[in-house]
Amino acid sequence: MDIITTPPYEEMQALYEKYFSLKWFGNNITNKMALISLTCYITYKLKQKKPDVTHWSVLYKINQTCKNPVPEDILKALAVVCSDFGYGCIEFETFGLEDKKIPNKIKEILEQWIPF
């Protein structure tokens, strides 16, 4: 039997930081979690009507409406994180928002990204 080994913690952290970090979305963890959960929820709902919808396609479309769009590499990282967090889920925290208001809330959070 092969033993699976992983890189040292520091290497894994560096890879995560380089490709998947959501640090750009400020210092409010609730906003970060809302961004993930709402994206996962709306993607889940849209997939019921159109199975080829992805977290990436949802985020990309919403981001196109932002005054200050999030750079594509950061948006891709967010989409990957959402795909991971949402995998297999059928229940999502929507923070009391009606479905039709969710894209605007996602947009509002995306517009809070800080480029430094």
C-alpha positions in Angstrom: 0.0 0.0 0.0 1.3 3.4 -1.0 1.5 6.0 1.7 0.2 9.4 0.7 2.5 12.2 1.8 1.7 15.8 1.6 4.0 18.8 1.4 5.0 20.4 4.7 2.4 22.8 6.2 4.3 25.9 5.2 4.3 24.8 1.5 0.6 24.0 1.6 -0.1 27.4 3.2 2.0 29.1 0.6 0.1 27.4 -2.2 -3.2 28.2 -0.6 -2.2 31.8 -0.1 -1.0 32.1 -3.7 -4.1 30.5 -5.4 -7.1 30.4 -3.0 -6.9 33.1 -0.4 -9.9 35.3 0.2 -7.9 37.9 2.1 -8.9 40.5 -0.5 -12.4 40.6 0.9 -11.6 42.5 4.0 -11.5 41.6 7.7 -15.1 40.5 8.2 -15.4 36.7 8.3 -19.2 36.9 8.1 -19.0 38.7 4.7 -16.5 36.1 3.5 -18.7 33.2 4.6 -21.8 35.0 3.2 -20.0 35.4 -0.2 -19.3 31.7 -0.3 -22.6 30.5 1.0 -24.7 32.8 -1.2 -22.7 31.9 -4.3 -23.1 28.2 -3.5 -26.8 28.6 -3.0 -27.5 30.6 -6.1 -25.4 28.2 -8.2 -27.2 25.2 -6.7 -30.6 26.8 -7.5 -29.5 27.7 -11.1 -28.1 24.2 -11.7 -31.6 22.8 -11.1 -32.7 24.6 -14.2 -29.5 24.5 -16.2 -27.1 21.7 -15.1 -24.0 23.2 -16.8 -24.0 26.3 -14.5 -20.8 26.6 -12.4 -19.7 28.7 -9.5 -17.3 30.3 -11.9 -20.0 31.3 -14.4 -22.2 32.7 -11.7 -19.4 34.8 -10.2 -18.1 35.9 -13.6 -21.6 37.1 -14.6 -22.2 39.0 -11.4 -18.6 40.4 -11.4 -19.3 41.9 -14.8 -21.9 44.2 -13.3 -19.5 45.6 -10.6 -18.2 49.1 -10.7 -14.8 47.9 -9.7 -14.7 44.2 -10.9 -12.6 41.7 -9.0 -9.6 40.6 -11.0 -10.1 37.2 -12.8 -7.4 35.3 -10.8 -9.1 36.3 -7.5 -12.5 35.5 -8.9 -11.3 32.0 -10.0 -9.9 31.4 -6.6 -13.2 32.2 -5.0 -15.0 30.0 -7.5 -12.8 27.1 -6.6 -13.4 27.7 -2.9 -17.1 27.8 -3.5 -17.0 24.6 -5.5 -15.2 22.9 -2.7 -17.4 24.2 0.1 -20.6 23.6 -1.9 -19.8 20.1 -3.0 -22.6 17.8 -2.1 -24.5 20.4 -0.1 -28.2 20.9 -0.4 -28.6 23.4 2.5 -27.1 26.8 2.5 -27.2 29.8 4.8 -28.9 32.6 2.9 -28.9 35.2 5.7 -32.7 35.7 5.3 -32.3 37.0 1.8 -34.9 36.3 -0.9 -33.5 34.5 -3.9 -33.9 37.6 -6.2 -31.8 39.7 -3.8 -28.9 37.3 -3.5 -27.1 38.3 -6.7 -27.1 41.9 -5.5 -25.7 40.9 -2.1 -22.9 38.9 -3.8 -22.2 42.0 -6.0 -22.1 44.2 -2.9 -19.6 41.9 -1.2 -17.5 41.6 -4.4 -17.3 45.3 -4.6 -15.7 45.4 -1.2 -12.5 43.7 -2.4 -9.3 45.5 -1.5 -6.4 45.2 -4.0 -3.6 45.3 -1.4 
